Amino acid sequence: MKIIVTGGCGFLGSHVCEFYVKKGAQVIAYDNMTKHELARTGFAAEEARNHNWDYLRNIGVKMVKADVRNLEELADNAAGCDYIVHTAAQPAMTISWENPLLDATTNVMGTFNVLEAARKLKIPAACCATIHIYGNKINEELTESPDRYVREPAAIDENYQILQGVLTPLHASKAAGDIYIRAYIDTYKLEAASFRLSGIYGTRQFGGEDHGWVANFAIRSAISQPITIFGTGRQVRDIIYATDVCEAFDAFYKTRKPGVYNIGGGQATAISLLNCVDIIAKITGARPHVDMAPDRHGDLRYFICDTSKAEKGLGWKPKVMPEQGIGLLIDWIKENKGIFKAKG
Ligand SMILES: NC(=O)c1ccc[n+]([C@@H]2O[C@H](COP(=O)([O-])OP(=O)(O)OC[C@H]3O[C@@H](n4cnc5c(N)ncnc54)[C@H](O)[C@@H]3O)[C@@H](O)[C@H]2O)c1
């Protein structure tokens, strides 16, 4: 098997590359190495930027520095592949307000180009959407317990109407990608999937305040920097470990049931930001310092995926529980502490 992974040097993409190398596949990581959010993390950005590239090259991945916005280059590199996994994106809501053009070109045209390449080459494609495309009207459906927001029913499935509430450019660009995937499935019978992903976490994630909050909390704890929580800290996500998402990509490759799928850990992995701080304190034996700040524009206070469709359709189920996954993440941060030393 030969696979091309767009955004292969990103957090999730690097896991998809590693997953398929372990399966004996030929793997191409296709990434333009922008990683805009790294400039704002407060730790050694250049070392972080290159870490996944070096890691993947050492395990035998073919590295291609190129842009998903270039259809010709993408299609040329994908020629001869059996599968495209599309993880390249501008993933941060904050950056989408500040640079809507970057957000639109990367997320809309990037996804469009992946679909076009897959159509031309007649190969399946799995793409990363996000649970943010449902919008934040969910915020109006919540009650509160001391440590988390609560909703009845707890889990949300794919029939929940998308794009409700206050929208940001990220909502628009990621939803456009999701709609294009459905259009290519319906019009060209493309074997494609849009994974509406919940909060993902794991090793090789250089989380900052813009994107990747579990890693951001774990890294800041490890370098004794305060964590900033925007909002009450009761925000809930059914966090999912990166390798569980890789299993979902592989389940789609095997079953080829096109469509949109909520991919998260479900109720078993649902934690609030406050719960996450508790878990980190329990694992490290030290309670991180937390500063509270106001909610951010567009923030979604709650999401737990109803994963029944993926479980039935793809035969997939998430496996890694938060304590285990956060433990692996913290071990990796400790092993790579040089990267995370505070800048300046
Ligand atoms: N991390 C999460 O919690 C989360 C949650 C929901 C959805 N997602 C989605 O999952 C996907 C992967 O997220 P991630 O956390 O691994 O992000 P990431 O930022 O770590 O990785 C994205 C990669 O894409 C690359 N990239 C950006 N623009 C590109 C371009 N024009 N051409 C080629 N490569 C480009 C970047 O250099 C980066 O390496 C994204 O689509 C994101 O929206 C992530």
The ligand as an SDF file (V2000), in Angstrom:
LIG
                    3D

 44 48  0  0  0  0  0  0  0  0999 V2000
   -5.9370   18.9870   16.9540 N   0  0  0  0  0  0  0  0  0  0  0  0
   -7.2330   19.0100   17.2050 C   0  0  0  0  0  0  0  0  0  0  0  0
   -7.6660   18.9990   18.3630 O   0  0  0  0  0  0  0  0  0  0  0  0
   -8.2320   19.0290   16.0810 C   0  0  0  0  0  0  0  0  0  0  0  0
   -9.5900   19.0070   16.3800 C   0  0  0  0  0  0  0  0  0  0  0  0
  -10.5230   18.9720   15.3530 C   0  0  0  0  0  0  0  0  0  0  0  0
  -10.0880   18.9520   14.0410 C   0  0  0  0  0  0  0  0  0  0  0  0
   -8.7660   18.9880   13.7700 N   0  0  0  0  0  0  0  0  0  0  0  0
   -8.3450   18.9580   12.3590 C   0  0  0  0  0  0  0  0  0  0  0  0
   -7.4160   17.9020   12.1870 O   0  0  0  0  0  0  0  0  0  0  0  0
   -6.4510   18.2770   11.2000 C   0  0  0  0  0  0  0  0  0  0  0  0
   -5.0540   18.1300   11.7630 C   0  0  0  0  0  0  0  0  0  0  0  0
   -4.9150   18.9980   12.8860 O   0  0  0  0  0  0  0  0  0  0  0  0
   -3.5430   19.1040   13.6620 P   0  0  0  0  0  0  0  0  0  0  0  0
   -3.8880   19.4060   15.0710 O   0  0  0  0  0  0  0  0  0  0  0  0
   -2.6890   17.9390   13.3640 O   0  0  0  0  0  0  0  0  0  0  0  0
   -2.9370   20.4290   13.0090 O   0  0  0  0  0  0  0  0  0  0  0  0
   -1.3980   20.8410   12.8240 P   0  0  0  0  0  0  0  0  0  0  0  0
   -1.3870   22.3300   12.6950 O   0  0  0  0  0  0  0  0  0  0  0  0
   -0.5300   20.1880   13.8270 O   0  0  0  0  0  0  0  0  0  0  0  0
   -1.0440   20.2110   11.4150 O   0  0  0  0  0  0  0  0  0  0  0  0
   -1.4410   20.7610   10.1940 C   0  0  0  0  0  0  0  0  0  0  0  0
   -0.2680   20.6550    9.2280 C   0  0  0  0  0  0  0  0  0  0  0  0
   -0.7200   21.1630    7.9660 O   0  0  0  0  0  0  0  0  0  0  0  0
    0.3510   21.8630    7.3900 C   0  0  0  0  0  0  0  0  0  0  0  0
   -0.1780   22.8390    6.4320 N   0  0  0  0  0  0  0  0  0  0  0  0
   -0.8340   23.9860    6.6930 C   0  0  0  0  0  0  0  0  0  0  0  0
   -1.1550   24.6040    5.5590 N   0  0  0  0  0  0  0  0  0  0  0  0
   -0.7000   23.8120    4.5450 C   0  0  0  0  0  0  0  0  0  0  0  0
   -0.7000   23.9250    3.1350 C   0  0  0  0  0  0  0  0  0  0  0  0
   -1.2610   24.9790    2.5240 N   0  0  0  0  0  0  0  0  0  0  0  0
   -0.1380   22.9350    2.3840 N   0  0  0  0  0  0  0  0  0  0  0  0
    0.4440   21.8650    3.0100 C   0  0  0  0  0  0  0  0  0  0  0  0
    0.4870   21.7100    4.3400 N   0  0  0  0  0  0  0  0  0  0  0  0
   -0.0660   22.6750    5.0900 C   0  0  0  0  0  0  0  0  0  0  0  0
    1.0810   22.5570    8.5540 C   0  0  0  0  0  0  0  0  0  0  0  0
    2.4040   22.8850    8.2310 O   0  0  0  0  0  0  0  0  0  0  0  0
    0.9630   21.4860    9.6450 C   0  0  0  0  0  0  0  0  0  0  0  0
    2.1040   20.6690    9.6710 O   0  0  0  0  0  0  0  0  0  0  0  0
   -6.8290   19.6980   10.7690 C   0  0  0  0  0  0  0  0  0  0  0  0
   -7.6440   19.6110    9.6230 O   0  0  0  0  0  0  0  0  0  0  0  0
   -7.6340   20.2180   11.9270 C   0  0  0  0  0  0  0  0  0  0  0  0
   -8.5440   21.2350   11.5480 O   0  0  0  0  0  0  0  0  0  0  0  0
   -7.8160   19.0180   14.7500 C   0  0  0  0  0  0  0  0  0  0  0  0
  1  2  1  0
  2  3  2  0
  2  4  1  0
  4  5  1  0
  4 44  2  0
  5  6  2  0
  6  7  1  0
  7  8  2  0
  8  9  1  0
  8 44  1  0
  9 10  1  0
  9 42  1  0
 10 11  1  0
 11 12  1  0
 11 40  1  0
 12 13  1  0
 13 14  1  0
 14 15  2  0
 14 16  1  0
 14 17  1  0
 17 18  1  0
 18 19  2  0
 18 20  1  0
 18 21  1  0
 21 22  1  0
 22 23  1  0
 23 24  1  0
 23 38  1  0
 24 25  1  0
 25 26  1  0
 25 36  1  0
 26 27  1  0
 26 35  1  0
 27 28  2  0
 28 29  1  0
 29 30  1  0
 29 35  2  0
 30 31  1  0
 30 32  2  0
 32 33  1  0
 33 34  2  0
 34 35  1  0
 36 37  1  0
 36 38  1  0
 38 39  1  0
 40 41  1  0
 40 42  1  0
 42 43  1  0
M  CHG  2   8   1  16  -1
M  END
$$$$
